[in-house]
Amino acid sequence: MKKKTCVMIGVICSVLCIVCLAAAFWPQDDTDPIQMMVELPKSQPFPEMDAQKPLPEEMTADIETQQETEKKPEPYISPIDFEKIQNENPDIYAWLDVPDTEISYPLLQKEGDDTYYLKHDSSGAWAEAGAIFTQSSYNGKDFTDPVTVVYGHRMRSGAKFGRLQETFEDVESFQNHKEIVVYLPDRELHFQVFAAVPYSSKHIMSIYDFDKREDYEKFLKVIFDTPGNFRKNISITPDNQLMVLSTCLKWDSSRRYLVLGKLCESDDLPVKAGSHIVEQ
């Protein structure tokens, strides 16, 4: 009896061992909901990391290019073909334009000869009408001087500064002509016209040292004490850069007629459209 009991206990133990082994090696169900809840695919980051899938390289490059384009301003393209006109005469360094008038000319400067363009045109050929010019003894070509004086003959034909006084002496016309534009190869400058007055025969740049505040203020006092046309809403200080257009006074060629403009801090004034051709 005891022997049979021992045999049965042995059989039962053997069966239990087989069942346990079978359970241990039986394949698990891949769709087990509990497993899916606690295990994430290794290719996915944990939600708390809030990671973003990296963009393809070509998309990243496109975004960087777009950002660089947005940061960089559009390159300035001058309406003046400076390469063409400077090949004709390298003394041309800018273009002067008074919108809505016939005053639209190259601006020249002859190094070492301040009177050369009194009797030479923009091509360098001898001409009674001369050209529109500045003097190298007193002004550079970058308009960083406190005051830049631009000279031109008052021609009876109306050429050069022939109609400068006519345009700015009349009150209504003065109100309608508010700016002077200077085109350079890499930018353009706008000067707000604030005064137009008759002036003496004195050479402005030789009697005033505009690097000195007192001389700058002394010159402005002379201008504002002279009967003429003014824009009183434009304030002028020695920190402003000025442009002065100078020509002979009508009926008295020994004196001058001046139109004065203040350099704008921003280019928010209208610009005259169209191309310009060097006069022959």
Buried (B, 14 or more C-beta within 10 A) or exposed (E): EEEEEEEEEEEEEEEEEEEEEEEEEEEEEEEEEEEEEEEEEEEEEEEEEEEEEEEEEEEEEEEEEEEEEEEEEEEEEBBBBBEEBBEEBEBBBBBBBBBBBEBBBBBBBBEEBBEBBBBBBBBBEEBEBBBBBBBBEBBEBEBEBBBBBBBBBBBEEBBBBBBBBBBBBBEEBBEEBBBBBBBBBEEBBBBBBBBBBBBEEEEBBEEBEBEEEEBBEEBBEBBBEBEBBBBEEBEBEBEBBBBBBBBBBBEEEEBBBBBBBBBBEEEEEEBBEEEBEBBE
